[in-house]
């Protein structure tokens, strides 16, 4: 749905045209190409009814039944219709309703201005008229002649002589002459039917004869033909015969209208939709905002008393739309940048965001900007320069912030690493801390200087800190090595002492073993001697028994007692001798024991426990000596109880010897266990010494490895320093090259400016020569047109030109005596010198109406080469 909006109205107070704000706002909202259908004609003849049929509504534009006009100025429908063309493209259709011309309250100038505005703004101009085409109808279109006097294609033509504007037809809309209430039969003499278009072309044929009246009539016909090269005609019968109902036709049901009229309206709307192509200037399609700008430009020119110039208005609108496109592009760039959120301060990220926003800005500019490439390029350079400056400022600011953040992060990292180094961290811990810092730095830092500064930071910081840590570790390792060496020396000393003690213990063991062996040998001898003494004692016991028996016998026999006593005394003397020998043996044993006591005293100095054992042995030997002495005392009483005493003494001596042997074996076992423990201790000390030696070797190896690693770091630092010096040299060299390039660039810029100035001068000279050439070409075209007219207009039998009079669209096949299309008579060498209008006229005179119509309405607009090719093709065909 929609409503009529006043697009242009006339202010009777100041005599100026005014623009409707609502209508202009509606136009500016229409995106894409627009086609404009303007319906014009005399007042009160149903123009608004035709527009309502296009809207398929009876309540659209106002339709009246009185003699007073309903429409003033120019009105448009508020909702442009979206139309799909046969080729699949789509555009919007804008409908214009114009004020009726030749109204009783209008001036001729006002009518001409309204008519001109409708023609200039439309892409299909529908001229609504009651009845057929007669001389009075053509006279009412004298506005076309006035319009060609007051409208120019280019500003330079305003000062040229002549009443018409050459090339105005190329920018004119398609023309449809709508004949309402048409009752005539479209037939020629002989009954051959013709089309409404043929009827129009016949009416536009020049009137034969001479004189001012004939010239005026032919001028109107020529103006219509030149202004509307693409033209057609359509007829509608009378809707109904009831005059009263006819005045309310817009509100009548459709079935009350004549079927012929309803079908005609249907065919008319289809024709209008088919012929209403998007309006354009050259190859540029007009959009809603462009059309609104043209309305403003044309109205401003008319209000200023100037001649409306199509090219100037178009260029002005193109400039305005391009400026609006520039503003939209800058706004779209800023909006796209803001919509993208925060961007990382990296060259690639910033450039990608810039290109993304440039694409959005370019799309916004292309959506609005119109005009030729020169205007578009100039304004595109303007907004691209503006956004480039904005991007340069933002990029510089963002990179500066990133560089400051990098410096702050590096300072913080240097502080943390230095604190860790001062806290005594080793090289591995520092490497982990630096790796953690680099990982955090990679996430937090950004900008092109990110890695360069990090590399410089590591080159300056890490070698020094690593050297300090390595030196501290080397000093610590050296101190530890010295401590280990001292400990190893002490352990070696202890080991040497333990070895000496072990050797002494070994020697002592050997001595004790020898002594024990000697004692065992002596014990064996004593045991043998004891056996021998036991045997001797047994013999003595037998002897004592015998003596006791003899003594008993002596006692019994008193007389024989003395003799027996003497015998016993001799036996006692012998026993005394044996006892003496035993005493000597005991002395010898005592001497041996004293020797052993000396050995035991020697062992006591070496081993305290051995000395105690020797003391106990000495005490035992003393006891044995005492017992031997007691034995001697008892042996003195042997005479009295010899046998009993001797047996008791022998057993006691044997038991004591056995006890002494047991004690010696116990001491030997203790000494063996002690020696074994000493050996085990010596082995443990030797193992500890080996472990200390291994630790010393490991510490020595670690120190060597750390010295090697420190040497590698020093070498790496020297290499990095050399690389840094080399890079610094390359940077200085690059800076010198940049300075030289800057000097060369300034020189090239001066040469470029000089070349541009020279080119501008040459361009001005070329334009002057071009204008002179165009003037000469126009003069030559006039001469050629006259020559061509003389060549192509042979006199016929009835005194008329070939092809049916001077009708430029006359079909020889449709004429009374025509038998086909006429021949195209033109010299092949002069075709390239003919203008487009001359070629059109020549083809129209030869009867090629459809070819002229099709090529005129072709998309894109045909060029002169296309017209030349068509003329050559038809000349060849007719030949």
Secondary structure, DSSP 4 states (H G I P E B T S, - for coil): ---EEEEEEEETTTTEEEE-HHHHHHHHT--SBEEEEEEEEBTTSSHHHHHHHHHT-SSSS----SSS-S--SEEEESSPEEEE-TTS-EEEEEEEEEPPBT-TT--HHHHHHHHHHHHHH-SEEEEEEES---HHHHHHTHHHHHHHHHEESSGGGGGS-SSS-TTGGGGSPEEEEEEET-----B-TTS-B--HHHHHHHHTSPPPS-SHHHHHHHHHHHHHHHH-SSEEEEE---S-S-HHHHTTGGGS-GGGS-HHHHHHHHHHHHHHHHH-PPPEETTEEPBHHHHHHHHHHHHHHHHTTPPEEHHHHHHHHHHHHHHHHHHHHHHHHHHHHHHT----S-HHHHHHHHHHHHHHHHHHHHHH--S-HHHHHHHHHHHHHHHHHHHHHHHHHHHHHHHHHHHHHHHHHHHHHHHHHHTT--HHHHHHHHHHHHHHHHHH--STTHHHHHHHHHHHHHHHHHHHHHHHHHHHHHHHHHHHHHHHHHHHHHHHHHHHHHHHHHHHHHHHHHHHHHHHHHHHHHHHHHHHHHHHHHHHHHHHHHHHHHHHHHHHSGGGHHHHHHHHHHHHHHHHHHHHHHHHHHHHHHHHHHHHHHHHHHHHHH-HHHHHHHHHHHHHHHHHHHHHHHHHHHHHTHHHHHHHHHHHHHHHHHHHHHHHHHHHHHHHHHHHHHHHHHHHHHHHHHHHHHHHHHHHHHHHHHHHHHHHHHHHHHHHHHHHHHHHHHHHHHHHHHHHHHHHHHHHHHHHHHHHHHHHHHHHHHHHHHHHHHHHHHHHHHHHHHHHHHHHHHHH--B-TTS-BTTTTT-TT--GGGSSS--SPPP----GGGGGGS-HHHHHHHHHHTT-HHHHHHHHT-SSPP-HHHHHHHHHHHHHHH-
